[in-house]
Amino acid sequence: MKKVVVGLSGGVDSSVAAYLLKEQGYEVIGLFMKNWHDDSVTISDECPWLEDSNDAMIVAEKLGIPFQTVDLSVEYKERIVDYMFNEYERGRTPNPDVLCNREIKFDVFMKIALQLGADYVATGHYCRKGTIVNEDGSEIYQLLGGKDGNKDQSYFLCQLSQEQLSKTLFPIGELLKPEVRKIASENELITADKKDSQGLCFIGKVRLPDFLQQKLKPKKGVIVEVPSTISQYSKIETEFLNRAEELAYYAKKPVYHLTDGKVVGNHQGAHYFTKGQRKGLDVGGTKEPLFVIDTDVDENVIYTGQGKSHPGLYRRTLFVTDEELHWVRPDLAIKNDESLSVMARIRYRQELQKATLYKIKGGIYVDFEEKQSAITEGQFVAWYIKEELVGSGVIS
């Protein structure tokens, strides 16, 4: 009998994942990951992990499977929280959920599971795994989107490797969310009607500025409103010598100066803000709402523009360096001067967009057919061929 360790989070999805695996004849062990208890950086007066671990334990008892809690808070602080602070300090916006999957669930946690003699690790993610068998008998693993288009979580797993996928199961990937809740309800699992968790991966509810202020000190600066007539692009395409030069031009991050607009307010630190943000600016009197179009952490200036259609919010092309480029399917990786047509997204739940990858020495350009709103440094871009996520990278 194959042994599976399920990451029981105290939510309905992982509860049903454990139930299904037991029904399929696996020997199932439930493990709850405790990822946070650092009092020097408080998250919230509430303590969601205690409630969640209790729910996970009750589910394990109901299913008749062994259960234990593993404390991964030291690794979580080093690999996720410290990284987050460093990225925000640099004016970038990290994605802790993608990192948590790569660094914690499918690395530290997976190693613990394998030490317990597990053949596989399973989670309650809405995605699927495919297997391609080569002529020589070797296998290639595919990361496929979940059947529930509203809940597809493949984006959060965009940094997984072939080795990690080989030992992973996604039991609920073929189901829709209402079906998952129905299974939980029919089997009287305590998590059947529990709300989906919000906030950072395994940390719980958190107001990000409050969280960041505990390490990144407030620093007063100005908010500048840039009129929509200021354009960062002046060249016409016929002037480019080649495709690489054209892409380099359109991938360039816009650079604004104080003289490009007028001061309309003050802020407590440019590193607390991210591109596309609307809330928290506290500037009134504009015809349309202000959106952050850029942050300058060196000069501590926030640049804003009126309305969702401000040109400063949009870019067609982004760049990923070789160091931050990852292929879930290394056999599909393109070489220098090669291109590949894909569908791509720059954030979770974004509709997939038509794009072309273009590889050069040092990295890869992702060139979208249509301009994208709020391309944000530090976030992940993931690309797909049909329903399969084949690669990703950190936007630079």
C-alpha positions in Angstrom: 0.0 0.0 0.0 1.4 3.4 -1.0 1.8 6.0 1.8 0.7 9.6 1.3 1.3 12.5 3.6 -1.4 15.2 3.2 -0.8 18.8 4.2 -3.9 19.3 6.3 -4.4 23.0 6.6 -7.6 23.0 8.5 -9.6 24.0 5.4 -12.2 22.1 3.4 -10.0 21.5 0.3 -7.2 19.5 2.1 -9.8 17.7 4.3 -11.5 16.3 1.2 -8.1 15.6 -0.4 -7.3 13.3 2.6 -10.8 11.7 2.4 -10.5 10.9 -1.3 -7.0 9.4 -0.9 -8.2 7.1 1.9 -11.1 6.1 -0.3 -8.6 5.3 -3.1 -6.8 2.9 -0.8 -3.7 4.9 0.2 -2.3 4.8 3.7 -2.8 8.5 4.7 -1.1 10.6 7.3 -2.2 14.1 8.1 0.4 16.8 8.9 -0.4 20.4 9.9 2.3 22.9 9.1 2.8 25.6 11.8 4.6 28.3 9.9 4.4 31.3 12.2 4.9 32.2 15.9 7.4 35.0 15.9 6.3 37.5 18.5 8.8 40.1 17.3 6.7 40.5 14.1 3.1 40.2 15.2 0.6 39.4 12.5 -2.7 39.8 14.2 -4.3 39.6 17.7 -6.2 36.5 16.5 -4.4 33.2 16.3 -5.7 31.5 13.2 -3.2 28.7 13.2 -4.5 27.4 16.5 -8.0 27.2 15.2 -6.8 25.7 11.9 -4.7 23.0 13.5 -7.6 22.1 15.8 -9.9 21.7 12.8 -7.2 19.6 11.0 -6.9 17.4 14.0 -10.7 16.9 14.2 -10.8 16.0 10.5 -8.0 13.5 10.9 -9.8 11.8 13.9 -13.0 11.6 11.8 -11.1 10.0 8.9 -9.3 7.7 11.3 -5.8 8.8 10.1 -2.7 9.6 12.1 -2.1 13.3 12.7 0.7 15.5 13.9 1.8 19.2 13.7 5.2 20.1 12.3 6.8 23.4 13.3 8.4 25.0 10.2 8.4 28.6 11.5 12.2 29.0 11.5 12.4 28.0 7.8 9.3 30.1 7.0 10.9 33.2 8.6 14.2 32.7 6.8 12.8 31.7 3.4 9.6 33.7 3.1 9.3 36.5 5.6 12.8 37.8 5.4 12.7 37.6 1.6 9.5 39.6 1.6 10.9 42.4 3.7 14.0 42.5 1.5 12.0 42.7 -1.7 9.7 45.4 -0.4 12.7 47.4 0.7 14.0 47.2 -2.9 10.7 48.5 -4.2 9.6 45.1 -5.5 6.4 43.2 -4.7 7.0 39.6 -3.8 4.4 36.8 -4.0 4.7 34.9 -0.7 2.2 32.2 -1.8 4.3 31.1 -4.8 7.4 31.1 -2.6 5.7 29.2 0.2 4.9 26.4 -2.2 8.4 26.2 -3.7 10.3 26.6 -0.4 8.1 25.2 2.3 5.3 22.9 1.2 7.1 21.2 -1.6 10.6 21.4 -0.1 11.0 21.4 3.7 7.6 19.8 4.2 8.1 17.3 1.4 11.4 16.2 2.9 9.8 15.6 6.3 7.1 13.5 4.6 9.6 11.4 2.7 11.5 10.8 6.0 8.2 9.4 7.4 8.4 6.9 4.6 5.8 8.6 2.3 5.7 7.8 -1.4 3.8 11.0 -2.1 2.8 14.4 -0.7 -0.7 15.6 -1.4 -2.3 19.0 -1.0 -5.7 20.6 -1.6 -4.7 22.6 -4.6 -7.1 23.0 -7.5 -4.7 21.7 -10.2 -3.9 18.4 -11.9 -0.9 16.4 -12.7 -0.3 14.6 -16.0 2.3 12.1 -16.9 4.0 11.6 -20.3 5.8 8.3 -20.8 8.8 8.5 -23.1 9.9 5.7 -25.4 12.7 4.7 -23.0 10.2 4.4 -20.2 11.2 7.6 -18.4 8.4 10.0 -17.4 7.7 13.7 -17.8 5.3 15.3 -15.3 2.8 18.0 -16.4 1.3 20.7 -14.2 -2.2 21.2 -15.5 -4.8 23.7 -14.6 -7.7 22.7 -12.2 -11.0 21.7 -13.7 -12.7 24.5 -11.8 -11.7 27.6 -13.8 -12.7 29.9 -10.9 -10.4 28.1 -8.5 -7.5 27.0 -10.7 -4.4 27.4 -8.5 -1.7 26.2 -11.0 -0.2 29.7 -10.9 0.8 29.3 -7.3 2.7 26.2 -8.2 4.5 27.7 -11.1 8.0 27.2 -9.5 7.7 23.4 -9.0 10.3 21.1 -10.5 10.0 17.8 -12.2 11.4 16.1 -9.0 8.8 17.8 -6.8 5.9 16.9 -9.2 7.0 13.3 -9.4 6.2 12.9 -5.7 3.0 15.1 -5.6 -0.7 14.3 -5.8 -3.6 16.7 -6.3 -6.7 14.8 -5.4 -9.3 17.5 -5.9 -8.0 18.9 -9.2 -10.8 17.2 -11.2 -13.5 18.6 -8.9 -15.4 21.9 -8.7 -15.5 23.8 -5.4 -19.2 23.0 -4.8 -18.5 19.3 -5.3 -15.7 19.5 -2.7 -18.0 21.1 -0.2 -20.7 18.5 -0.9 -18.3 15.6 -0.3 -17.2 17.3 3.0 -20.8 17.8 4.1 -21.9 14.2 3.2 -19.0 12.9 5.3 -19.7 15.2 8.2 -16.3 16.9 8.0 -16.1 19.9 10.4 -14.6 22.0 7.6 -17.5 21.6 5.1 -18.8 25.1 5.5 -15.6 26.8 6.6 -14.7 30.0 4.7 -11.6 29.9 2.4 -8.6 31.4 4.2 -7.4 34.9 3.2 -4.1 36.5 3.7 -0.5 35.3 3.6 0.2 31.6 3.1 -0.3 30.1 6.6 0.1 33.3 8.4 -3.6 34.3 8.4 -5.2 37.7 8.3 -2.8 40.6 8.0 -2.8 44.2 6.9 0.3 44.4 4.8 1.3 48.0 5.8 1.0 47.1 9.5 3.1 44.0 8.9 5.8 45.8 6.9 6.0 48.7 9.3 7.4 46.4 12.0 10.6 46.0 10.0 10.6 48.8 7.4 10.4 52.1 9.2 8.0 54.9 8.1 9.7 57.6 6.1 7.7 60.6 4.9 7.7 61.4 1.2 5.6 63.0 -1.5 2.9 61.7 -3.8 3.1 63.1 -7.3 0.3 63.0 -9.8 1.5 62.5 -13.4 -0.8 63.6 -16.2 -1.8 61.0 -18.8 -0.1 63.1 -21.5 3.4 62.1 -20.2 4.5 59.2 -22.3 7.5 57.0 -21.7 7.5 55.8 -25.3 8.3 57.9 -28.3 10.0 55.6 -30.9 8.1 54.1 -33.7 8.6 50.5 -34.4 10.3 50.9 -37.8 13.3 52.5 -36.1 14.3 49.3 -34.4 17.3 47.4 -35.7 15.9 44.0 -34.7 13.3 42.2 -32.6 15.5 42.1 -29.5 16.1 45.9 -29.5 12.3 46.5 -29.9 11.5 44.2 -27.0 14.2 45.7 -24.8 12.6 49.1 -25.5 9.1 48.1 -24.6 10.2 46.1 -21.5 11.9 49.1 -20.1 10.5 50.2 -16.7 9.1 53.8 -17.0 11.2 56.3 -15.1 9.4 59.4 -13.7 10.8 62.6 -12.2 9.3 65.1 -9.8 9.1 67.6 -12.7 6.7 65.2 -14.6 3.8 66.2 -12.4 2.5 68.0 -9.3 2.7 67.1 -5.6 -0.8 66.1 -4.4 -0.1 64.5 -1.0 2.3 62.8 1.4 2.9 59.1 2.3 4.7 57.2 5.0 7.1 55.2 2.9 7.3 54.3 -0.8 8.2 50.7 0.1 4.7 50.2 1.5 3.1 50.7 -1.9 2.9 48.7 -5.1 2.1 49.4 -8.7 -1.6 49.4 -9.5 -2.5 50.1 -5.9 -5.5 52.4 -5.3 -6.2 52.2 -1.5 -4.2 53.9 1.1 -3.2 57.0 -0.8 -5.6 59.3 1.0 -5.6 61.9 -1.7 -9.0 63.5 -2.6 -10.3 66.0 -5.0 -9.4 64.2 -8.3 -12.0 63.6 -11.0 -11.0 59.9 -11.2 -9.4 57.7 -8.4 -5.6 57.8 -8.3 -3.6 54.7 -8.9 0.1 54.1 -8.2 2.0 54.0 -11.5 5.5 53.7 -10.0 7.4 53.9 -6.8 10.9 55.2 -6.3 12.2 53.8 -3.0 15.6 55.5 -3.4 14.1 59.0 -3.6 11.0 57.9 -1.6 8.5 59.2 -4.1 5.2 57.7 -5.2 4.0 58.5 -8.7 0.3 58.3 -9.4 -2.1 58.7 -12.3 -5.8 59.3 -12.6 -8.0 56.4 -13.6 -7.6 52.7 -14.6 -6.7 53.7 -18.1 -3.7 55.9 -17.3 -0.9 55.0 -19.8 1.6 54.8 -16.9 -0.2 51.6 -15.7 0.3 49.7 -19.0 3.2 47.9 -20.6 3.4 45.3 -23.4 6.6 43.5 -22.6 8.4 42.3 -19.5 11.8 40.6 -18.9 12.9 37.7 -16.7 16.6 37.1 -16.0 18.2 33.7 -16.5 18.7 33.5 -12.7 15.0 33.9 -12.1 13.8 31.8 -15.0 12.2 28.4 -14.3 10.9 25.7 -16.6 8.5 23.2 -15.1 9.0 21.4 -18.4 12.8 21.7 -19.0 12.3 19.7 -22.3 10.3 22.6 -23.7 12.8 25.3 -22.8 13.8 27.5 -25.7 17.4 28.5 -26.6 18.8 31.9 -27.4 17.1 33.6 -30.4 14.3 31.1 -30.3 10.6 32.2 -29.7 7.5 30.3 -28.4 3.9 31.3 -28.6 2.2 30.8 -25.2 -0.7 32.0 -23.0 0.5 33.8 -19.9 -0.7 35.5 -16.8 1.1 38.0 -14.4 -1.2 37.4 -11.4 -3.5 34.8 -9.9 -7.0 34.5 -11.5 -6.0 36.8 -14.4 -7.5 35.6 -17.7 -4.8 33.9 -19.7 -3.3 36.4 -22.3 -1.7 35.7 -25.7 2.0 36.2 -25.6 5.3 35.3 -27.2 8.5 34.3 -25.4 11.7 35.5 -26.9 15.0 34.1 -25.5 18.2 36.2 -25.5 21.5 35.8 -23.7 20.8 36.6 -20.1 17.1 36.1 -20.0 13.7 35.9 -21.7 11.2 38.5 -22.9 7.5 37.9 -22.5 5.8 40.0 -25.2 2.0 40.3 -24.8 -0.3 40.8 -27.7 -2.2 43.4 -25.6 -0.7 45.8 -23.1 -1.0 44.6 -19.5 -2.0 46.6 -16.5 0.4 46.9 -13.5 3.2 44.7 -14.5 5.0 44.6 -11.1 8.6 43.8 -10.4 9.0 40.9 -8.0 5.8 39.2 -9.0 5.7 36.0 -11.1 4.7 35.6 -14.7 3.6 32.1 -15.7 3.2 30.7 -19.2 1.0 27.9 -20.5 0.6 25.8 -23.6 -3.1 24.9 -23.7 -4.0 23.9 -20.1 -0.4 23.1 -19.1 1.8 25.5 -17.1 5.2 24.9 -18.6 7.4 27.7 -17.1 7.6 30.9 -15.0 9.9 33.6 -13.8 10.2 36.7 -11.5 9.4 39.9 -13.3 12.5 42.1 -13.2 
